[in-house]
Every structure is written in C-alpha cells, then in structure tokens.
Amino acid sequence: MLPDGSQTVARTLLILAALVVVIAGMRASQAMLVPFLLSLFIAVISVPPMYWLQRRGLPTAAAITIVLVGIVGITLLFLVLAGTSLDDFYRALPGYQVRLQGELGGLIGWLNAHGIDLPRETLLSIIDPGAALQLATGVLAGVGNVMTNALLIMLTVIFMLFEASSFPHKISRAVDDPAKTFTHFAAFTENLKRYAVIKTLVSLATGALIAIWLAILGVDYPLLWGALAFLLNYIPNIGSIIAAVPAVLLALLQFGWDSAALVAVGYVAVNLVMGNVVEPRYMGRGLGLSTLVVFLSLVFWGWVLGPVGMILSVPLTMTAKLALDANEETRWIAILLGPDVEPAETESV
C-alpha cells in the first residue's frame, strides 16, 4: 500500500502517460481524425438552421437536404474561386520569393547607408520573407487536400444531423443523474453552437470585406487572400496578423510601400470592427481564451493535425474549455484557460 503522497504522484504520472499515448494516437491517425473533426464542426454549424427549418414545419430529411445543399454550394463556390487563384499563385510563387529577397536586400542597403550597420549576407540567409507566402499557400492547400474526402465528410455530416435530435434522449437514458448531466450537456452544446455559428458568420464577413478592399486596391489574387482571412479568422488575436502578412508583402512588390500601408490599414480596420465591435456584441465575452492559450493551441493542434488543426485550434480548445466549465470539479482549469481577470472582478468574486 503506497502512502497518500506516493499515490498522488503515481496517479499524476499515469494520467500524463495516458495523455502522451492519446496525443501520439491522434497524430498517427491524422488522416482519419481531421475529416471527422471537420465534419463535426460543419454539423455544429448546420444544427441551428436545421432546427429553424424544422420549426417552420419541414420534416427532418427535407431540412437536412436544404442545409446540405447550401453548404455544398458555398463550398464549391469557395473552392472554384480560391482554387483557381491558388494554382496561379503557386506558379508565380518562386518569382515573388526572389523579388522579396531583392526588396529585403535593398532595405538592408538603405539602412547601412544611413549608419545602421547590418550583416547583409547573414540576414539574407536567415530571414526569408517568402516563408509567409509559403505558409499561406500551405494552409489553403491543406484545407484543399482534406476536401478531397468531401463525400465522406458530407455523409458523416448527414448522419450527425440525423442523430442530433435524438442524442439528448440517449444521454438522459445512459447516465445515472440525467437532470444534472443534461443541464451540463445542454449548456455545453448551446455555447459551442453559438460560438461556431457566430464565428463562422463573422469570418465570412471578414473574408468578404478583405477581398473587396484588396480588389479595389488592385492587389493580385484578392479572392485568395479573402479566403485566407476567412479561415484564419477562427484564430483570434494572431490569425488576422498571419492572414495580413502575405497580402501586404504582395502589395509591396506590386505597388510599393504606400499601397502596402493601405492594405495593412484595411486589415487593421476590418479586424478592429469585426473583432472588437461586431463579435463581442453577438457572442459576448464569456467564451474567451487567453492570448497565451490561443498561441499554444495553434502550435499544438497544428503539430497534431496539420494545417486544418491550425484552423480548428481555437474551436477545439474552446470545446475543451466549455466541457471543463460545465463540471464543478474542473471549472478551475477552464478559468485558467480563459482571458485575464481584472482585479475588481476577482475581488467581487
């Protein structure tokens, strides 16, 4: 019989070992897990419009059909518009990278001429501004690769939507305390649906506004950068920065520093309005994550699941946070994952 302290250490080590095994299994099963998670996310977004149609008197099958037709239509439009631009951009990417290296070399030369001595060759070998362009194409290409399993994803979504209406009844019959469990489950699913739907609508508006602004300025591939802004808007705080870098660099190559500044101003304006006015108004501030957790989740899920994991990093972490928040014993972990708490709020609690 181990002492209490030894039992606690042994239990902690056992939990950590199990966590490592689970993470390794997730990474090994990436090809199967990513389409499933994407299907789950699409299903969560699809549930509110499906319920809305059912309340209007449509049968479940008809409501699911209408929702899926809308999703397929939007997805095909997205792939056609962004896919064509992505192919063209892939072919032009080597030339852009060479020109960016030249611009960086010119900037270093200008700084050296004004008394700021920088090692030109060393910096050029370390700093690669073309990596930002490769990151952008990598994210979009990763999403495109997953969409090759579109039939499997759509079938999974269909079955999930058919199960959505009966799943709460199954939960209530499967647990010992259905009232308490269903209260937690209902709060969890409602918060998750609200987050996913509002975030998707805000991301669509963000991508559309960015594409329009870049088209007005004449920047190449505005639909491509709008699609990237839509996808990376799921990553708060840093997603908009990552999405802006390729478009700003491309504007710099096309028109110079003035146009690059205008592109940056457009990104800042759109994300300030969407992130600080529109989104908090409809979503509230109770579902936030700390900036550190957002960054760590981006790195972690990107490593485990690839480019799609980067896009789904915050929804996946948000799911974990909401699940932890629904249980009294684990709520403290959800608080640690959340945003900073003001001293006045701490004292009032």
C-alpha positions in Angstrom: 0.0 0.0 0.0 1.5 3.3 -1.1 1.4 6.4 1.1 -1.0 9.1 0.1 1.7 11.3 -1.4 3.1 8.4 -3.5 -0.4 7.5 -4.7 -0.9 11.1 -5.9 2.4 11.1 -7.7 1.7 7.7 -9.3 -1.8 8.8 -10.4 -0.4 12.0 -11.9 2.3 10.1 -13.8 -0.3 7.6 -15.0 -2.5 10.5 -16.3 0.4 12.1 -18.1 1.4 8.8 -19.6 -2.1 8.2 -20.9 -2.2 11.8 -22.3 1.0 11.2 -24.2 -0.4 8.0 -25.7 -3.6 9.7 -26.7 -1.8 12.6 -28.3 0.5 10.2 -30.2 -2.5 8.2 -31.3 -4.2 11.4 -32.6 -1.1 12.4 -34.5 -0.8 8.9 -36.0 -4.5 8.9 -37.0 -4.4 12.4 -38.5 -5.7 11.2 -41.9 -8.9 9.8 -40.3 -9.3 12.2 -37.5 -9.1 15.5 -39.5 -12.1 14.7 -41.8 -14.1 13.6 -38.7 -13.4 16.8 -36.8 -14.2 18.9 -39.8 -17.5 17.0 -40.2 -18.3 17.6 -36.6 -17.6 21.3 -36.9 -19.8 21.6 -40.1 -22.5 19.7 -38.3 -22.4 22.0 -35.3 -22.8 25.0 -37.6 -25.6 23.3 -39.5 -27.8 22.4 -36.5 -29.3 25.9 -35.9 -30.6 26.4 -39.5 -31.8 22.8 -39.5 -33.8 23.4 -36.3 -35.1 26.6 -37.7 -36.4 24.9 -40.8 -38.0 22.1 -38.7 -39.8 24.8 -36.6 -41.3 26.0 -39.9 -42.9 22.6 -40.5 -40.4 20.9 -42.7 -39.6 17.2 -42.0 -36.1 16.4 -40.8 -35.0 14.9 -44.1 -36.0 18.0 -46.1 -34.4 20.3 -43.6 -31.1 18.4 -43.7 -31.2 18.4 -47.5 -31.7 22.1 -47.8 -28.9 22.8 -45.3 -26.5 20.5 -47.0 -27.3 21.9 -50.5 -26.4 25.3 -49.1 -23.2 24.1 -47.5 -22.2 22.2 -50.7 -23.0 25.3 -52.8 -20.9 27.6 -50.7 -18.0 25.1 -50.5 -17.9 24.6 -54.3 -18.0 28.3 -54.9 -15.2 28.8 -52.3 -13.1 26.0 -54.0 -13.7 27.3 -57.5 -12.9 30.9 -56.8 -10.0 30.4 -54.3 -8.7 27.2 -56.1 -8.1 28.9 -59.4 -6.2 31.8 -57.7 -4.2 29.3 -55.6 -3.0 27.5 -58.8 -1.9 30.7 -60.4 -0.2 31.9 -57.2 1.7 28.6 -56.9 3.2 29.1 -60.4 4.1 32.7 -59.6 5.5 32.0 -56.1 9.2 31.4 -57.0 9.3 34.8 -58.7 7.7 36.5 -55.8 10.2 35.0 -53.4 13.2 36.2 -55.5 11.7 39.7 -55.6 11.1 39.7 -51.9 14.7 38.8 -51.3 15.7 41.7 -53.5 13.5 44.1 -51.6 15.0 42.9 -48.3 18.5 43.4 -49.7 17.6 46.9 -50.8 16.2 47.7 -47.3 19.4 46.4 -45.6 21.5 48.5 -48.1 19.4 51.6 -47.3 19.9 51.1 -43.5 23.6 50.5 -44.0 23.9 53.8 -45.9 22.2 55.6 -43.0 24.6 54.4 -40.4 22.7 51.2 -39.3 25.3 48.5 -40.0 23.6 45.1 -40.5 25.3 42.0 -41.8 23.7 41.8 -45.2 24.6 38.2 -46.2 23.9 36.8 -42.8 20.4 38.4 -42.6 19.5 37.3 -46.1 20.4 33.7 -45.3 18.4 33.8 -42.0 15.3 35.9 -42.9 13.1 34.6 -45.6 10.1 36.8 -46.3 8.8 34.3 -48.8 8.1 31.9 -45.9 5.0 33.9 -45.1 3.7 33.3 -48.7 4.5 29.6 -48.4 2.6 29.5 -45.0 -0.5 31.0 -46.7 -0.4 28.5 -49.5 0.3 25.7 -47.1 -2.9 26.4 -45.1 -5.1 26.7 -48.1 -3.6 23.6 -49.7 -4.1 21.7 -46.5 -7.8 22.5 -46.5 -8.0 21.6 -50.2 -6.4 18.2 -49.5 -8.9 17.5 -46.8 -11.8 18.4 -49.1 -10.8 15.6 -51.4 -12.7 13.5 -48.9 -15.8 15.6 -49.5 -18.1 12.7 -50.0 -17.0 11.1 -46.7 -17.3 14.4 -44.9 -20.8 15.1 -46.2 -22.0 11.6 -45.4 -20.7 12.0 -41.8 -22.4 15.3 -41.5 -25.7 13.8 -42.7 -25.6 11.1 -40.1 -24.6 13.5 -37.4 -27.6 15.8 -38.2 -30.0 12.8 -38.1 -28.6 11.9 -34.7 -28.8 15.5 -33.4 -32.4 15.4 -32.4 -32.3 12.1 -30.6 -28.9 12.4 -28.9 -30.1 14.3 -25.8 -32.7 11.5 -25.2 -29.9 8.9 -25.4 -27.8 10.9 -22.9 -30.7 11.1 -20.5 -31.2 7.3 -20.6 -27.4 6.5 -20.4 -26.5 8.3 -17.2 -27.4 7.9 -13.6 -28.4 11.5 -13.0 -30.0 12.6 -16.2 -31.2 16.0 -14.9 -27.8 17.2 -13.8 -25.9 15.7 -16.8 -28.4 17.0 -19.3 -28.1 20.5 -17.8 -24.4 20.5 -18.3 -24.7 18.9 -21.7 -27.3 21.4 -22.9 -25.2 24.4 -21.6 -22.1 23.0 -23.3 -23.7 22.3 -26.7 -25.6 25.6 -26.7 -22.4 27.6 -26.0 -20.5 25.6 -28.6 -23.2 26.1 -31.3 -23.4 29.8 -30.6 -19.6 30.2 -30.8 -19.3 28.2 -34.0 -22.2 29.9 -35.8 -21.3 33.5 -34.9 -17.6 32.9 -35.5 -18.3 31.5 -38.9 -20.6 34.4 -39.9 -18.1 36.9 -38.7 -15.3 35.1 -40.5 -17.3 35.1 -43.7 -17.9 38.9 -43.4 -14.2 39.5 -42.7 -13.1 37.5 -45.7 -15.5 39.3 -48.0 -14.5 42.7 -46.8 -10.8 41.9 -47.1 -11.3 40.6 -50.7 -13.3 43.7 -51.7 -10.7 46.1 -50.2 -7.8 44.3 -52.0 -9.7 44.2 -55.3 -10.3 48.0 -55.0 -6.5 48.5 -54.4 -5.7 46.2 -57.3 -3.7 43.6 -55.4 -3.4 40.3 -57.1 -5.5 37.3 -56.0 -7.9 39.2 -53.8 -10.2 36.1 -53.5 -7.3 34.0 -52.3 -6.4 36.4 -49.6 -10.1 36.8 -48.7 -10.3 33.0 -48.3 -7.2 33.0 -46.1 -8.7 35.8 -43.9 -11.9 33.8 -43.6 -10.0 30.6 -42.5 -7.5 32.3 -40.2 -10.2 34.5 -38.5 -11.0 31.4 -36.5 -7.7 32.1 -34.7 -8.3 35.2 -32.6 -5.5 37.8 -31.9 -2.8 36.3 -34.1 -4.9 34.8 -37.0 -5.5 38.2 -38.6 -1.8 39.1 -38.4 -0.8 35.9 -40.2 -3.5 36.5 -42.8 -2.4 40.0 -43.5 1.3 39.4 -44.0 1.1 37.8 -47.5 -1.2 40.4 -48.9 0.9 43.3 -47.5 4.1 41.7 -49.0 2.4 41.2 -52.4 1.1 44.8 -52.4 4.7 45.9 -51.6 6.0 44.0 -54.6 3.3 45.3 -56.9 3.0 49.0 -56.0 5.4 49.9 -53.2 5.3 51.0 -49.6 2.3 53.3 -49.9 -0.1 50.6 -51.2 1.3 48.1 -48.7 0.5 50.5 -45.9 -3.1 50.9 -47.3 -3.5 47.1 -47.3 -2.3 47.0 -43.7 -4.7 49.7 -42.7 -7.6 47.9 -44.3 -6.8 44.7 -42.4 -6.5 46.6 -39.1 -9.8 48.4 -39.7 -11.8 45.3 -40.7 -10.4 43.2 -37.8 -10.9 46.0 -35.2 -14.6 46.4 -36.2 -15.3 42.7 -36.5 -13.2 41.6 -33.5 -14.0 44.4 -31.1 -17.5 45.6 -32.1 -19.5 43.0 -34.0 -18.3 39.8 -32.5 -18.5 40.8 -28.8 -21.9 42.3 -29.4 -23.4 39.0 -30.5 -21.1 36.4 -28.8 -20.4 38.1 -25.5 -17.1 37.8 -23.7 -17.7 34.7 -21.7 -16.2 32.3 -24.3 -12.7 33.9 -24.5 -9.3 32.3 -24.2 -6.1 33.9 -23.0 -3.7 35.1 -25.7 -1.1 32.6 -24.5 -3.6 29.7 -24.7 -4.6 30.7 -28.2 -0.9 30.7 -29.3 -0.2 27.4 -27.6 -3.3 25.8 -29.0 -2.3 27.0 -32.5 1.1 25.3 -32.1 -0.2 22.2 -30.5 -3.1 21.4 -32.8 -1.1 22.4 -35.9 1.6 19.9 -34.8 -1.0 17.2 -34.2 -3.4 17.7 -37.1 -1.5 19.8 -39.6 -2.9 23.0 -41.4 -6.5 22.1 -40.6 -5.6 21.7 -37.0 -4.3 25.3 -37.0 -7.7 26.5 -38.3 -9.7 24.4 -35.8 -7.3 25.0 -32.9 -9.5 27.5 -31.2 -12.8 25.7 -31.7 -11.1 22.5 -30.4 -9.7 24.3 -27.4 -13.0 26.1 -26.9 -14.7 22.8 -26.8 -12.4 21.5 -24.1 -12.9 24.8 -22.1 -16.7 24.6 -22.3 -16.6 20.9 -21.3 -14.4 21.7 -18.3 -16.5 24.7 -17.4 -19.7 22.6 -17.3 -18.2 20.5 -14.4 -17.7 22.0 -10.9 -14.6 19.9 -10.3 -12.8 21.0 -13.5 -14.1 24.6 -13.7 -10.8 26.0 -12.3 -9.0 24.7 -15.4 -11.5 26.5 -17.6 -10.8 29.7 -15.6 -7.1 29.3 -16.2 -7.6 28.8 -19.9 -9.8 32.0 -20.1 -8.8 35.6 -20.6 -7.3 37.8 -17.9 -9.5 38.7 -15.0 -9.5 42.2 -13.8 -8.6 42.8 -10.1 -12.1 44.3 -9.5 -13.7 41.2 -10.9 -11.5 39.0 -8.7 -12.4 40.9 -5.5 -16.1 40.8 -6.3 -16.0 37.1 -6.8 
